[in-house]
Every structure is written in C-alpha cells, then in structure tokens.
C-alpha cells in the first residue's frame, strides 16, 4: 500500500517519472552520502589528514549495495539519527581501522546537504531534458501556425483576431525565460557543504579550508564562502523557480483544456484509440493529461510557503527545517518533471483544428472587428466619438443577434464616412492580425533557448 501518489503502483506515473524517482530513491540518497564520505577521505588523504590506505578502503566500501538499508532504518529509529548508523556500518565492513577515519572533521548536515545538492544536480538535468523537448515543440508550433488565424480572447470573451502561432510564441518566450532562470540558479544552488559542527571547521581548522576546496572540486560543486547550515535561501529559490516554471506549464495546459471544450473545439490533447473519457458516457474525449498538469501546478505552488518558511532556521543548526525540506524537495522535483514531460507529450501530438479556429471568428457576426472599424472611423470623426458610435451599434447587434454589418450600413454617420467595400475589408478578420507574424519571427530568431541548458553533469563517483 502506498501513502502518497508518487510511490503508488497505480498513480505514480501521473505525478512523477521513473528517472526522478530513481534520483531520490533511498538507494541513491545513501549513495550520495557515501560519495561524500569517499570524496572527503580521498582529499584528506592527499592533504595528509588521514592515512592513504584508509582512504582507499573507504572508497572501496562506499557502495550502497554493501549497506543493509533495512538494518540502517532500524538503527535510525533506535538512534534517532540518519548518519550514525551508516558510519557504524562503515566500521564493520572496512578492513583494519579504516572505518575510524570516515567522516573526519565533518558533521551530519555536511553529508545530507551535499548529498541533496548532488541529487538536485541530477534532477535539474532530467528536468532540463523535458524543458528542451517542450521548448522545441512550442517553437515548432509557432513556426507552423505563424499565420493561422484565431480569435484572441480577453476576460474569457472574443477580443480581436490574432494567430495561433502568436499564442504559442508567447508560451515559447516564457519557457525560454524559465530556462534562463534555471541556468542562473544552478550557479547558486549547486554549492556543497563541509563546515563541521557549527560551521567553523574547528575539528581540522589547520587544513579545513584546503580540505573544503579540494572536496568541492572532487565532487564538481561550488565551494561555499561560509557555512549555509541555516541559510536555506538556495533551496527556497529552487522551489520558487520550479513553482514558477510549473505554473507556466499549467497555464499552457489549462489553455489547451479550455480550447478543447466542445463549444470551442480548436485544440485537442493527443488522442489514441482506447483512451476512455468516461465509464458511463462512451462519447467523451476528455483532456486528462492537461487536467493532471494543472493539478500538479497547484500542488507545486502550494509548496512555496513551506520553502519560504524554511528560511527562518534557528541558530547554527535546525533539524525542523531539514525535516521539512526532506519532505518537499524530492516531491517538488518529481511533480515538476512529471508536469514538464506531460506538457512535452501534449505539445508534440497536439491536434490543431485551424478550420474550427477560423469558423469561430464569426460566432459574434462581426463584433470581433469592432476596433478595426472604430479606428478607421476615428480617422474621420475622432477616436472618442467613433468609440461612442460603434459601441452603440455593437450593443444593439449583440442584444438583437444581428450581424454587425447590417447595422453599420444602416447608420448614417458610418455610411457617410465608410463605404460598403471598406466595411467588408474591415470586417475581414484576416486583415487585422497586426504584427503577429513579426513578433513570432522575433521569438524564433532568438535561437533555441533549450541549448542554454547545460548537458547532463557527469555523476561523480569516487569509488
């Protein structure tokens, strides 16, 4: 039985991915702790802090398959400590007295913080894969539908004509900015921790700085300028950036969901034979993937207050904060990756009904083109006066369900300033997409932001 959807045999792939579950599995969590201990021993041996033979033995035994996780769990329950059981296992499995040199000068949070950062580096690489795919799909849609006309909507109502390519180019640019945010954030986030009990490295103060710098180089992480045991702003920034990213992805999914409504039917998420929309209504073609993405975006946004709360850590160590992070960091990464991968799937196989988009332009029998008529009339009688005139006519057209053209040609002031040929041109939605194509081209000319995401980092193993 599973207590949470990420671990559920039935629902896990709706709320996470196999790759992300693997990164944050117990096995990988412990392996990252072991990687830290092996790297620490290696650099300390090079600097003459511990015997070289001990470091070699520690590296040899720093493999998670040599550690009984069930036994570690029992010891964690007994000792109320996550790392001491691991250190005792080291002592049992290491030859000679090598186990006595594990964790030399370190403290528990050095191990767990750095282990988390190593996991987050891999997590961001996996998220980056999905982002590159999503970004590429949106670019393709923008290029393909650059000039495909669609009703622009504001406040849920028809506003003016635009193009579907313009809509997706707006999404493309937004995802591009998130790509940049993640790349900038990596520099602040991927910082290791080796500070000792209260951050002063008192246990090995004479060689503390040298060990710290060498350790971070070995692990491929940034070296901190000072201990960040109770400075959790890096983690909070991660959650905030992921929440912004998933909110954007959720917005895209919600837009597709809205445009898939039966009355609109301009878009549809990928459909395959056998996909069932209802247990009782055989005709239903629902958008379940988009619905799940929107649900995930709400869950991730709700995690942000927890991350901000964690910034308020006390003194030099605060386990309350660490326990809170232990719950939401992995969960947020899993949810984020699931949302992005699902959005990439949807945008790769999106059904775009341009014929339906075009027919919907005329639902209000010409009202969509009120601005075009007002602006041209305004050239002759003034904009404000033209607004009053066209507003009066539009309200009558709406209330009486009369084609706008019929009322325009009957109006004396309009007829005196615009002939029927001009009106027909102004009432054509295809003639009023403004600079939509220009702005699509501008977004596409910026190049593929997906390339800015670093390629997968090499997994550092010192064994």
Steps between C-alpha positions, in 0.01 A plus 500: 500500500625849418429804713589751228433511127867526396561152644166351396516204261184635338552877492877552519548587133231766514689691767865412439737326260714190534817704452416742781385225736834329444696816583321544831475132590638383835779321313612815321460715810734273692735467203539879490587493869759233427634702206555790739682283755718337233589836345574649842730211590677525164584871528589471869745222417661716230537783751644271768202521733425126501704197383488430127431131561190593701372723221545222247304258715224755564466562125489127434217452749298810402243304301139496606461131423736430792264675742189329634239777477248308708755467776592868462133591537472304826812673630369839391184433700705392802756784486270770359784584265538454121880483462630321812361161383684546171825583677467191720448288190816647349690392810366144465573455129830687468821303547733588783433831668396684179148544635638723773598761240161533331328837549819661630424863594151486351157528655177330402356798319812529285418154368125546458519850350767405250323175419182696428689741274649208306149364453369841395772528237373180341140609547558828316662309215192277469268801520717663235437211261127556526536876469703467181232276351217734605683807375570334166137395461377852568745644248375254240138594568584869477671455166234271354203712608663843465217625281214274611231739612318453829276712718701676767315500832504729801292452815386172345333682211586553134726802471690539169647263242849369557684187386547169673871531429503827693333329797758219504785747446394673822530161672836437330645827629372427850659156507819660365511727804456204734790326327712805572384511862594138556842549346565806717368320808732202448798720585349588836342163576776253420715589798633230731518498877799417720501716809513284811275511802415873507658605173850590621689181400652502847578126489757546219541877502865492388410327173129569495495743208727282288285193565181692427628635169643167389181318600279729292733468203484121533121506508470759223315749720545867586688568823297703754639826629367406843285231657136493385369256760224745596498704178233326296444772242654281227240230556223758521612649168492155341141442612390848395656464154349154452162632615521783244598253229223254581250787524587599144468140386169478685380815325579349160317179594201696626483699178499179298236362735283808444541495122409130496154575638227364277365846420846620390675183380807677359758278669516147637767328702632178340234235455559133427256218443412349835522823700178514704340822617226361719382175658142584411513742202670323208518817290730695733845614376638661812836679551630296800867577439440874503282464808780317682752768402274773639450301822876456540558873448266574789677251727845638419390860558366396839850378594656847469388617848674197654824588324480862610421391853819292502709815456418585860744245645629546855854546629772291329296182448128436471368150434141623471597673175687195372208269571269737314732509198531123508127482432459761226825518298480156337123525467521834320765372258290191424186705440687754287652237274164329457329826402772591249514155341121495467499847345768388254281201410193718451673762286674234288170339400262794530205496261455851355171559320566810292164466325324517835713798603395681185130419532501619862615843382147565377304381804408857590414596144763768458534637853858368513595779258360795697842653568601497134182683403528742792860593416425566134191701586705682761731630228203699372295598804742451793572190703276567800204596284557191286510284815162634612345437159637147454426410863134590451478296181685200651274486804195497275655228284573290808157542658309431179740236363529702180808491276711807571527582131122534466487766770812681380367555151177636646675757718512841331826616657679176419364496147620858441857408593544134397362340187391136482821385334703651784269341755538158343877532516494620858268216602742237368691355799788395272584865442543588866770287662734796526865411556430148626729344240778746577497415869492125431806543278670704772452221756619234257805707399623500859622146444425187694509583869504128567865495400580728792423226747820323585539145385471232763761528771726206546405305809796531730600168653819463693474127545 
